[in-house]
Structure formats: structure tokens, C-alpha cells
Amino acid sequence: MTEAGVRLNLSVGLNYIEAWLRGTGAVPINSLMEDDASAKISRAQLWQWIRHPEGNLEDGRKMSADLYRKLLDEELAKLQAAASLISRIDLSARTPAKASFVYVPFQKDGRERV
């Protein structure tokens, strides 16, 4: 697993959820059309990497909860910096987009609660 892979999963998931909250069903992200399945796959991979006993990055760092949250916050900041104030929904800690990637990877079964 690479840090770039973790960041890509976070970015795809956050970008798609933000677009979905605006009413867009599929959205181009990094020159690919992404949809709900993409966000779910990204989140599932993150869930597995956090829990796997050998869930280490290529540089040897363990994919810990602290590292995950740090990378999530950095990717969220990139998304917010790239967003226009008018066209994007607020992705603060209280919104569903971030909540989906903050809480689900830490649930025992990895399932989203509605």
C-alpha cells in the first residue's frame, strides 16, 4: 500500500460524495468517471488497510487511526482549496461527506449506518 493510494481513495471518495450531495450521479475525477461504487470501493479499501495486521505503507509506517485522520484532513483541505465558495458544499467536520470517511473506516464491520 502506498501513501499515494491512500490519498487517491480519500480524494475520490470525498470528491464523489461532495458531487452527489449537489445532485450529480457520476462525476469526472482525475479524468475518470466515478460513481457511488467508486466511493464505496475506496472506503472499503481504507477500512481494510486500517485493520489489516500488515497494513503498512511502503515506507513502513502503520496505517494507524492518527495517520488516517491526518491524511484525510490534508486531502479535505486540498479539496476545499480547489473549490469555489459558490459551487461547493461546505466539507467541514459536520457534513456527510467527511463523516462517511471519518466514521465508517473505524466501525468494526465497515458498514455505513443510516
Residue, then its C-alpha position, 0 to 999 in steps of 0.5 A: m500500500t502506498e501513501a499515494g493510494v491512500r490519498l487517491n481513495l480519500s480524494v475520490g471518495l470525498n470528491y464523489i460524495e461532495a458531487w452527489l450531495r449537489g445532485t450529480g450521479a457520476v462525476p469526472i475525477n482525475s479524468l475518470m468517471e466515478d460513481d457511488a461504487s467508486a466511493k464505496i470501493s475506496r472506503a472499503q479499501l481504507w477500512q481494510w488497510i486500517r485493520h489489516p495486521e500488515g497494513n503498512l505503507e511502503d515506507g513502513r509506517k502503520m496505517s494507524a487511526d492518527l495517520y488516517r485522520k491526518l491524511l484525510d484532513e490534508e486531502l479535505a483541505k486540498l479539496q476545499a482549496a480547489a473549490s469555489l465558495i459558490s459551487r461547493i458544499d461546505l466539507s467541514a467536520r459536520t457534513p456527510a461527506k467527511a463523516s462517511f470517511v471519518y466514521v465508517p473506516f473505524q466501525k468494526d464491520g465497515r458498514e455505513r449506518v443510516 
